[in-house]
Amino acid sequence: MNKDEDAELISKAKATAVQYLKEKYELDVEITYAKKMPTYVNSEIDIRGHVMGHEKQEFSISVDYNNQKAYGLGINPELKKVLIENGTYPNTQNHIDK
């Protein structure tokens, strides 16, 4: 793949991550880092960022660029607290896994 193809894959993966976090966790996020893993390793793009306006509420997530599936969400304690309070943390009573 060339740099233009990689940039397009990264752009799509960022959009997937933003949409996933908005729909599943009701978060508006800003992406601050995205890196495509070498093809011989796997078909994923690692993404990091934070909730808009709350730089200490950080997350990381991976997106498979072959099928645009987001997985492997990692959150820091500040963001975990917000998700629990909002009832969108995966193990809270109000959370419905779609």
NORBELSUL-V8751 format. One record per pair of residues at least 6 apart in sequence whose C-alpha atoms are under 7 Angstrom apart, sorted by the first residue. I is the first residue (numbers start at 1). J is the second residue. If there is no record, write none. Layout:
<<I | J> <I | J>>
//
This chain:
<<9 | 65> <10 | 34> <10 | 36> <10 | 45> <13 | 45> <13 | 63> <13 | 65> <13 | 68> <16 | 68> <17 | 63> <17 | 70> <18 | 29> <21 | 27> <22 | 28> <25 | 88> <27 | 51> <28 | 51> <28 | 52> <29 | 49> <29 | 50> <29 | 51> <29 | 52> <30 | 49> <30 | 50> <30 | 51> <30 | 52> <31 | 48> <31 | 49> <31 | 50> <32 | 48> <32 | 49> <33 | 47> <33 | 48> <33 | 49> <34 | 45> <34 | 46> <34 | 47> <34 | 48> <35 | 45> <35 | 46> <35 | 47> <36 | 44> <36 | 45> <36 | 46> <37 | 43> <37 | 44> <37 | 45> <43 | 64> <43 | 65> <43 | 66> <44 | 62> <44 | 63> <44 | 64> <44 | 65> <45 | 62> <45 | 63> <45 | 64> <45 | 65> <46 | 61> <46 | 62> <46 | 63> <47 | 60> <47 | 61> <47 | 62> <48 | 59> <48 | 60> <48 | 61> <49 | 58> <49 | 59> <49 | 60> <50 | 56> <50 | 57> <50 | 58> <50 | 59> <51 | 57> <51 | 58> <56 | 78> <57 | 76> <57 | 78> <57 | 79> <58 | 75> <58 | 76> <58 | 79> <59 | 74> <59 | 75> <59 | 76> <60 | 73> <60 | 74> <60 | 75> <61 | 70> <61 | 71> <61 | 72> <61 | 73> <61 | 74> <62 | 70> <62 | 71> <62 | 72> <63 | 69> <63 | 70> <63 | 71> <64 | 70> <83 | 89> <84 | 92> <87 | 93> <87 | 94> <87 | 95> <88 | 94> <88 | 95> <89 | 95>>
//
